[in-house]
Amino acid sequence: MPADCSPRFVASDNTSGICPEALEYLLKANACDDLAYGNDSWTQRAADRFRSFFDYDCEVFFVFNGTAANSLSLAAMGQSYHSVICHELAHIETDECGGPEFFSNGSKLLTASGADGKLTPQGIERLVTKRSDIHYPKPRVVSITQATEVGTVYTREELLGIRAMADKYDLRLHMDGARFANACASLAASPAELTWQAGVDVLCFSGTKNGLPMGEAVVFFNRELAEDFDYRCKQAGQLASKMRFIAAPWLGLIETGAWLDNASHANAMAGYLADGLAALPGTELMFPAQANSVFVKLPPAVLARLRELGWTFYTFIGAGGARFVCAWNTTTELLDDLLSDIRLALEASHSNVG
Ligand SMILES: *Cc1c(COP(=O)(O)O)cnc(C)c1O
């Protein structure tokens, strides 16, 4: 890393750069000209590769970012008078600027609470049965985030429990997989086990947070829902004319196995950080670190000191909580620096108080 490249970014896994495998394929795709709008050989190869990756004859579309992937897929899963059930901390609820409602022409999000950022079958049932009259937006979709917004994962059993409840009320199942690779690594589960085998209809699979320059795959296991999805993407400004530069780096992640290595590494780094924090007196982990994020309660003076020292992180959940996210290139050296700065700041804040 060059000297002027201050590596104090732990705010998100999208502060990391492009991983070598994705970059290698990006350069390969640049060696020859090819057809536009996804009619190129790389996009075809990547889509076919996704079908073997999931061991399923799915439909695959590439878009630029996760907000578009979620918004457009949710729009495809219901009518404007339908509603989408999600956790109150879901990215689609808190971080997409109303994109899902906008692209669906008004489908309402219905939110439920749930421990560790997870929806439960009971929480879903409560929202579905709350009303049955025509004045309530009809629940049609359940959206879950795997791994969750607070760095936990749904186990296979939990997914099956949600699917059973979805079946009871004829609901479709959407998965925001911004950190799907991290969930596969965490659970030592195959992509198939965590998707169609658990009744997921549509997965938004993030490449950006796994090591791509940009790009998400929208994967339809329920192929009927994919009808005209290409038009939906085009209308929304999400049809890349040089789609090969999204598809080829994706192929790099999948073909080389980097998708799993990157996720496993990021998870291991988060585990390392969580262990280090747990050993510091005065800190409190807010959620089990099951994927690549760590949430910790720290005194305001400590947060301020870390910011002064140039550390980037978000504090959007709970009073005094900080989120640290690890990526494919996070190092133990970086985390040791962070832990050391936290320890010193904690000691300083204690001596100020004492
Ligand atoms: C990052 C993220 C997304 C996608 O965000 P974009 O900035 O639109 O790419 C979606 N869901 C979750 C849970 C995320 O963390």
The ligand as an SDF file (V2000), in Angstrom:
LIG
                    3D

 15 15  0  0  0  0  0  0  0  0999 V2000
  -24.5260   -2.2290    0.8850 C   0  0  0  0  0  0  0  0  0  0  0  0
  -25.8580   -2.8520    1.0240 C   0  0  0  0  0  0  0  0  0  0  0  0
  -26.7640   -2.8660   -0.0510 C   0  0  0  0  0  0  0  0  0  0  0  0
  -26.4740   -2.2090   -1.3900 C   0  0  0  0  0  0  0  0  0  0  0  0
  -26.2030   -0.8620   -1.3100 O   0  0  0  0  0  0  0  0  0  0  0  0
  -25.8010    0.0330   -2.5780 P   0  0  0  0  0  0  0  0  0  0  0  0
  -25.0540    1.1500   -1.9640 O   0  0  0  0  0  0  0  0  0  0  0  0
  -27.0570    0.4660   -3.2140 O   0  0  0  0  0  0  0  0  0  0  0  0
  -24.9860   -0.8130   -3.4870 O   0  0  0  0  0  0  0  0  0  0  0  0
  -27.9570   -3.5380    0.1170 C   0  0  0  0  0  0  0  0  0  0  0  0
  -28.2580   -4.1410    1.2780 N   0  0  0  0  0  0  0  0  0  0  0  0
  -27.4240   -4.1440    2.3290 C   0  0  0  0  0  0  0  0  0  0  0  0
  -27.7960   -4.8700    3.5780 C   0  0  0  0  0  0  0  0  0  0  0  0
  -26.1970   -3.4870    2.2450 C   0  0  0  0  0  0  0  0  0  0  0  0
  -25.3710   -3.4900    3.2790 O   0  0  0  0  0  0  0  0  0  0  0  0
  1  2  1  0
  2  3  1  0
  2 14  2  0
  3  4  1  0
  3 10  2  0
  4  5  1  0
  5  6  1  0
  6  7  2  0
  6  8  1  0
  6  9  1  0
 10 11  1  0
 11 12  2  0
 12 13  1  0
 12 14  1  0
 14 15  1  0
M  END
$$$$
